[in-house]
Every structure is written in structure tokens, then in C-alpha cells.
């Protein structure tokens, strides 16, 4: 029993020391030894970097967009109007051609001979007519003195009338032969650009040939046919009634503006199958950026909203209760602000109510935000 007392005293001493040490760890640690995590909770939260823009008043064009196809302003298939050998082709493929330029020559000899024959016949009949008129004049004078009967005078007058008709017919034949001869020189009926040559020199061509000699497309100016939904028809009609309507040809590859022109007309009916209306726009195409058959987008400006309050379209968010934006207050804290929107065009959204000019809105990084979070403008890249 005496031997166990020192061991028991030692055990009690160790237990007492362990209790004191545990109490120190749990309750007696100085404030400077607190964990970094607990220290961060007492500091201000770090601002979230986001894109920020300012709501501003500006003029906003309102546009109707449709998909279109470029078509020549005019297109002509040049054909021969007479039969014969194609002696000369005087144009180059892809050449710019002006109205009246000589394109090809058909062998004219047969047609020249027909013209010469008609002229000779006219001279012959004119000589006969002149003689008949002299006879009629003589018979008429003799008839006054009863040296020629009235029947003779009337017969000669009829002969003169018949020869006058024959001369008129000869003159018509000459005009027809001249026209046929002129068809042997084929000229361009429009300004445009020549396509591929369809017939080579030396071939026999006919007026009935379907293919023709060449196709000429007028590309200065050039047309674009596009379609828009029938819901846009009232706005387009109002715009046309107000005056000239701007149209822009937009590339479908990189959204660049290829050319700016005007809306020429709207079709007189809506396609009942697709519920769309066809529009025709005209462009100067001075840089040849539009080409027949090309597919592109056409933006038609139906009106311009002057001094409309706008924000970048990227600032607009959608929620269960409608559109809203994240606004940044003077304390850099974010708030959710419901807005009523007008048209969205050219990268900007028109705000009809909910914002005031000069308010800051978040345009990028909204997924990191919540009401009350501090926001700061992100440093631009580069």
C-alpha cells in the first residue's frame, strides 16, 4: 500500500497538468493567434471585377432584319435575231460593257443583197409611177376638151393609185431589209458585265437558239431581294410613306457592312406559306462587294429614336419578373433594378423606364454578382 501511493500521486499530477493545458488551448489563446479564416471575416469583402458602362442618351436606329440574295439590277441574254454565220465576237468575258457597245457581227452579205434588191424594185416602181402620172395629167387635159373619155381618165387614175401603193410597199420592204441588216451587228442593250461566252466565232447561229451569245448582268447598281416577317410590314409601310428608307447589306460571315443603299419597294403580297414579305433594295455597289447570287443579311431602318436612354445590350438580364440590370451605386454596391425595354438595335437596348441617365450598369460578369456585393470596373485587357 505504501508503494502504490507515490504512483497514484504522480498520475494525479499528470492529469492536472493535462487539464490546465486543455483549458489554455480552448479558452486562453491570445487574439493574435486566431486563424486567418476567422480574421478575414471581420474585414471588408473584396470587390468583384466586372464590366461597367453608363446609361446614356443617344440616337438609336430601329432596323428590321431579313435574309436576302443579291440579284442583278438588270439581266439580259444577248441572242441573234437573224440566222447566219457568227463572223466576229468583239467582247471579252468578264468585261464591263456599256449600252450600245458592239458585241458581235453576223455575216451581213445575204441581208445586204436583200436590201439592194428592195431599193432597185423601188426605183423601178417609182419610174413607172412617174410615167403613169404624166399620162394621167395628159388625159385629164384632153378630157376637158372632149378628146379623151372619162373612162380613160378614170382608168389611168386607178393605175397611178396602184403604182403609188406599190412604191409604198417597196419603201416598207426597204425598211424591213434595213432592220434585218442592222440585226447582223449585235449591240449591248444595257450597261453591265459580260459573263462567259456561249458561242464561238465561225458557228452558225439562229434566231431560235435558246442559249444566246452571252449573258450581261447590270451590277452598278445592284439589287438585293430579302424577306421579312409579316409582323414588320406596318413599320416598313410607315417608313416608306415618310420618305427614303436606308438599307444596309451585312455579311453573314463577319457581320461587316458591305454597302449602304435604299429600300426600293415592298412586294404587293405576303407569301401565305411562309408568312413573309419580299423586299427589294438597291445598292450602288461601287466597290463590287456585292455579287449576283450572294447570300447576306439586309437591315432596313424603319425609324430613328432620338435622345433615347440606352445601355449596352449585354447589360440586360432576364428573370421570372421580366428584364432587369445590375446597377452600381455610389458605394460600389450592386443592386437589381427592373427595367422596361424598348427596341434593341446596334448593340444597345433602349430603356423606357427604370433607369436614369448617368447610372452605372454591369455589362459583363453578372454571374458573379448578388445584391449588396461590391463591384469594381475590370481592368481592360492589353
Buried (B, 14 or more C-beta within 10 A) or exposed (E): EEEEEEEEEEEEEEEEEEEEEEEEEEEEEEEEEEEEEEEEEEEEEEBBBBBBBEBBEEEBBBBBBBEBBBBBBBBBEBBBBBBBBBBEBBBEEEBBBEEEBEBBBBBBEBBBEBBEEBBEBBEEBBEBBEEBBEBBEEBBEBBEEEEBEEEBBEEBBEBBEBBBEBBEBBBEBBEEBBEBBBBBBBBBEBBBBBBEBBBEEEEEBEEEBEEBBBBBBBBBBBBBBBBBBBEBBEBBEEBBEEEEBBBBBBBEEEEEEBBBBBBBEBEEEBEEEEEBBBBBBBBEBEEEBBBBEBEBBBBBBBBEBEEBBBBBBBBBBEEEEEBBBBBBEEEBBBBBBEBEBBBBBEEBBBBEEBBEEEBBBBBBBBEEBEEEBBBEBEEEEE
